Amino acid sequence: MIEVFKEQIQDLDKIVPSFKVANAVVHYDEASPHLHIVGVPVKDGNKNGMKKQVGKSTIFTKESLREIQDTMRVYCRESFNKIYDTNIELLDKLDGRNDDIPIKDMNKQYNYFKENADRSRERLERVNSQTKDTLSKSNEVKEIITNLKPTKISKNNYVISEEDKKTIYDFAKIVDINVDGIKNIDDLTSLMDDFENNFQNYTNNIDDLELELKQKNQRIKTLERQNITKQNKIAEQREENALLKEENSKLKELLKAWQEFWKRILEFLQDKFFSSKKEDKIYEQVIDELLDRNILNKEDIDEIQNGYYSNEKDNEDLEL
């Protein structure tokens, strides 16, 4: 519709070049989008005063307004069918349009509409009161019908008392009065149209809210699934950490045992390799063989001989 409105503004400029559009805004606050245009009708060539003046009464007369509207309807239909790629006709123009109300008559018009609205409100209140009476009487009639007893001759025929007959007859009269009252409410159709439009807007809002709620619920379910997955991963990680902790404890015990073992080996080697005792001379051949096979190097022999390991070297050996 925005594209249709754009073309209508251009068409209006062609039809009424003396009307200078200052502002045009599309409104979406009703069932159908509509365009509000604010502008100034300019009359040129004035002999008295300024050459160009506001010329509302000259440019917009009853005849010119009728011609403008008729021409704009043709252009509007053409633009609509072109942009929407369709071929439809506009509804017939209603009577009572093109009323150019002078400011001095606005109060009279307002008072007229106000009086009609007050009378319609009073009629509506009467109908509402009568409707309540009808509903009350309806329950009484329903009870009469419920308690009707069939005749002895035919079960399809029922016996009704004169009093119950009068009650039902009075109920029918009340219904007729209500129907006449409703028919006499001039503004009822308008009120129902407004109610229907408002109801449709509320329905659309509810649909939008339900869609938004559905999307949020789906998002919550997705987050819940993701949360469950993360909780499962956390539980698995905790279980894995517990196993690693247990394994680490065992490794520490094993490491400590190897440290003790290696310490005893070092003490033995220091005692045997570099001993001055004659019976320990045989270990010199063992040293030579360890060097030949690259099991130990000269640096290792020196460290064993000196009787200590540097902390850094000791840590590296233990890791190996």
N, C-alpha and C positions, 0 to 999 in steps of 0.2 A: 504493500500500500504506500510505502514511502516513495517509491518510484512513480506511482500514480499521482501522488500529491505534488511531486516536483513538476510534473508536466502540467498539472492544473494551475500552478502558480504562473508558469509561462503562458498558458492559455488565457488566464485572467489578465495578464499584462497586454496581450493582443486585443482582447475584447474591450477592456477599459484602460486605455493607455494613460488616462488622466488620473487613475488611482495608483498612487505610489506606495508600494508595499514596504513597510518598515520592519515587520517581524512576522514570521510564520513558524508555528510550533505544532507538532503532531502530539495529540493527547491519547493515552492508553488507559484512562481511568474509567472507561465505560465498556460496554459489551463490544462495540465496534470502534476501531481507531478513527479519529476525526481531526481535522485541521483547523486551527484557530489562526486567522490572519488579522494583523493590525496594520492599518495604512492611513494615508491622507489623500482625500479627493482634492485635486488641485485645479482651480479655474484660472485660465490664463487670459490676458488681454483685457483686464479690468480697467475702466476709465477713471474710476474714483478710488483713491487710496493706492495701495500697492498693486503692481501689475499682476502679480500672482497671488491668489488668495485661496483660502479653504472654500471649496464650492460644493458642499454636501448636498444642499437642496437643489442645486442646478444639475449635478452629475447623477445623483441617485434619486430618481423619481419612481413612482409606482410602475410606470411603463418601462423605464430603463431597467429596474430591478427584475421585472418579469422577463425581459429580453435577455438580460445577463444570465439569469438562472436557466432559462430554456437552452441557451447556447452552451452554457457550462455543462449541462446534463449530457448533451450530445458529445462534447469533448471528453467528459469523464468516462462515458461508456466506451468510446473508442480507445482511450488510454488503458482502461481496465482490461478490455478484451485483448488488446495487444500484449500487455505485460503478463497477464495470466494465461494467455494463449487459449482463449475461450470465445464463445459467441453468445452472450446473454443480453437481455434487455433489462433496463432499470424499471423499478416499480413506478406506477403512475404517480405524478405529482399530486399531493394532497391539497385540498382547499385550505385557506386560512394562512397561507405563507405570504412572504413579501410584505408584512405589515411594518411600515416605517412609523414608529411611534414617536411623536414629538415629546420633548422633555416635559412640557406643561401638561400632557395627558398621561404621563407615567403614573402619577398618584391615583388617577381615576382607574387606570387599568389594574394597579396593585390592589386597590380597594375592592374592585370587582372580583378579582381572583381570590382574594382573601375571604369575601363573603361566600363565594361558591364553595371554597374549601371548608369553611365553618359549617355550612349547611350539609355538605357531604359527610363531614365528621359526625354531625348529629344523627344523620340517617344511618350511618354505619354503627353508631352506638345503639340505636334502637334495634337494628337488625341483630346485633350481637346479643342484646337482652332477650329478644324474641327467640333467638337460636337456643339460648340456655333453657328457656321455658320449654321449647320443643324437645330438647334432649331429655329434660325431666319427664315430660309427658310420654316420650318414646318408651322409657323404661316401664311406665305403667301399662302401655299398650302391649309391650312384649310379654309382660306378666299375664295379661288377660289371654293373649294368644296361647301362651304356654299351658295355661290351666283349662283351655277349652276341652270339653268332653264330647266324644262322638255320639251320634244318635243311635238309637237301638236298631233302626232300620238299615242304616249304612254307616260304615266306619269312616267313609270319606266325607261325610257331612257332620257338622259340629253344632252343638247347641250354644247360643249366646243370649245373655239376658239383655233386657232393654237398657239397663244402666250401662253395661259394658259397650253396647252398641253406641250409646250417646257419647261415651268416653272416646271411642275410636273416631266418631264423627267430629268431635271437637278437636281431636288431634289433627285430622285432615284439614280443618279450617285454619289451624295454627300454621301448618305447613304451607298452605296457600298464601297466607299473609306474609310469611317469611320470603316466599318466592317473589311475591310482588314487591316487597321491600328491597330485595336484592336487585331486582330489575330497575328500580328507581334510583339506585346509586349510580350517578353519572360517572363518578371517578373510580368505580370498582375495577374496571378493566385496566385503567392506568396503574392503580395500586397493585393489581396482580402482576402486571408487566414488570413493574419495579421490583416486586418480590421475586419474580422469576429470574430477573437479571441478577439481583443480589444473591439469590440462591445458587445460580450458576457460577457466579464468582466465588462464593464460598466453597462450592463443590470442586471447582478448579483448584482453589487453594488447598483443600483437603487432599485432592489427588496429588498435588505437588508435595505436600507434607508427607503423605504416605509413601511416595516414591523416595523422598529424601530419607525417611525413617527406614525403609527397606534397604537402601544403600548403606546406611549407617549400621544396620543390623548385620548385613553381609560383611561389612568392614570389621565389626566386633567379632564375628565368628572367625574371620581370617586371622585377626590378632590373637584370638583364643587358641586357635590351632597352632599359630607360631609360638605362643607362650608355652603350650604343652610340649611342643618339639624342643624348645629351649630348656624347659624343666627336665625333660628326658635326657638331653645332652649334659645338663648340669649333674644329674644323678649318675650318668655313665662316667663323667669326668671325676666325680667324687669317688666312685668305685675304683676307677683306674688309679687315682691318687693314693687310695688306701693300699692297693696292690703294690704300687711303686714304693710307698713308704715301707711296707713289709719287706719288699725285695732289697731296698736300700739298707734296712737294718741288718738283713742277712749278709749283704756285701760288706758292711762295716765289720761284722763279726769275722767274716772270712779274711778281710784285709788285716785285721788285728792278729789273727792266727798266722798269716803269712809273715807279718812283721816280726812276730816272735820267732818264727822258724828261720827267717833270713838273718835275724840277729844271732841266733845260735850257730848258723852256718858261718857267718863272718868271724865269730869268735873262734870257731874250730879252724878255719882257714888261717887266721892270723897266728894261731897257736902252732899249726903244723907247717905252714909254708916257710915261715921265717924262724923256726926253732933252731937252736944251736945243738940240740940233742942229736946224737949219731943215728938213733933209730928213726928220726924224722927226716933224714936226708933224702929218703925215697920220694918225698913229696915235691922235691925240686924237679924230678922228671915229670910229675903231674903238671907243675906250672908250665914247663916247656911245651908239653902236649896241648894244654889249654890255649897257649899263645899260638902254637902252630895251627890249630883248628879254628882260630879266631873266636873261640868261646869267650876269652878274656883278652884285653889288650894291655899294653904296658901301663896305661893310665889307671886301669882297674887294679893292676897289681900294686901300683904305687899307693893307691887309696887304701887298699887292704893292708898294705904294709904300714901306712901312717895310722891306720886304726880308726878312721872316721870317714864319713860321707858329708859332703855339703848338703844343706837342707833342700836346695833346689834339685840337686842331682838325685837325692834320696826320694823326693816326691815323684820325679819323672820315672825313676826305676820302678817305684811301687805302682804307678799307673800302668807301666808296661806289663 
